[in-house]
């Protein structure tokens, strides 16, 4: 009797790619599928750690509300053991409020890096960094040139 073939589990890199591709397409339902309730994000740009699935969702949604035409691109993805590293870029137009900054209709372009840790197919922890200074300069929130 032939055994029933099972599909191999997706790798952490495949999960990361599906998560971010779906979010980029406006499908936030993948957050429930792939982000742990115990998620913790360490981001030097944030005033405190982002915690939980709902914290993850709120953080992402604030950027997509501010930049409704945002296009995120994974430039590089490296997977090893329980970690996935992505180098990404994003573009969009500032159409909604972001961190108290009124819409400017200015186009933006940012880059960032993220190291994610997965357990049993769920994103549980991330270390994020993106060019927040460059973003604020592009929005006119701080001057392009810093005086000495």
N, C-alpha and C positions, 0 to 999 in steps of 0.2 A: 504494500500500500504506500503510495507516494505521500510524503508529508506536505502540508500546506506551507507554501513559501510566505515568509513575512517580510515586510518592508523594513529595511534597516532604519534605526532611529536617525533623525536628522542630526548633523553635527552642530556644535555650538556656532560655528561660522555660518552655516546655512540658516540657523534660527535667527542670528543677528541680522543677516541680510534680509530675511523675510520680515522681521520686525520693522526695520528702518525703511524698507521699500514700501510696506503697507502704510506706515505712518505718513510717508512722503506723499502717498496717493490719497491721503485723507481718511484712511481706514484705521481708526483708533481702537477697534475691537481686538486687535492683536495684543494690546496692552494686557487685557485679561488673560489671554492665552499664554503669554511669554514672560510677563513681569511678576515676580514674587510679591506677595503681600509684605514680606520682610525686606524688600528692596531698600538699599541705602546708596545714595550718590554723593560723592565727595567732589565738590566743584569750588575752586578758589574764588570764582566770580559770585557765588551765592552766599548770602549772609549766614546760612546754616545748611546742614546736610539736608538733602531732599530724601524723604522717607516714605516708604510704602508705595504700593501700586498707584494709589490716588495721587500721591505727591508727584510721582513720575508723570502721570497723565496731565496734571495741572501745569507742570513745568513745560511740557511739550506744547500743550494747547495754547499757552500764553504767546508763544512765538508764532504759531500758525495763525492765531487771531490777529497778531500785529502785522504779519506778512502772509496774507492769504494765498499769494501766488508763489510761496516759498518752494524752491526746488533744492532738495538735498541730494548730494552725490557722494557715494562711497568711493573715494579715490584709491584706497588700499585697504585690504582686510587681511589680517594675519591671525591665525588660530593656533594655539598651543595649549594642550591640556584643558583646563577649565577656563582659560582666558581667550578673549577675542579683542584684538586691537584694530580700531578703524581710524583712518585719516579721512576726514570728510570736508566737503565744501558746501556752501549754501548761498543761494541768491534769492532775492525777493524785493518787493516794494512795500515800504512802510505805510500801510493803510489803516492800521489800528493802533491804539495806545499800547506802549510797551514801557513798563517800569516807570510810569508817570510821564512819559514823553508822548506828547500829542502826535498824531499822524503827520508825517512830513511829505508823503508821496515820493520820497527819495528812494532810488534803487540802492540795495546794499549787496555786499559780497563778503562772506566770512569763511574762515577755515577753522578746523578744530581737530582734536585728537580725543579718543575715548578708549579706555581699557575697561572691558566688561568681564565680570566673573559669573559663570553659570553653574547651577547645580540642578541635575535631573531635568535639563531642558528649560530651566527658568532663569531669567536674569535676576541675580540677587544683589549684585554690587557693581558700582561703576566709579571710575576716576575720570573726570571730564575736564577738559580745558579747551576754551575757544578764544578767539581774538575779540574779547569784549571791548577793549580799548579802541580797536579799529572800528567796531560796530558803532560805538558812541560817537566817534569822530565823523563817521559817515552820516549819522543822523543829526549832526550839528549840536549834540549835547555837550561836547567839549571841543575846544579849538583844535584845528589840525596841527598847529605848531605849538609845542610846549616851550615856554620861555625859560631861560636859565636863571 
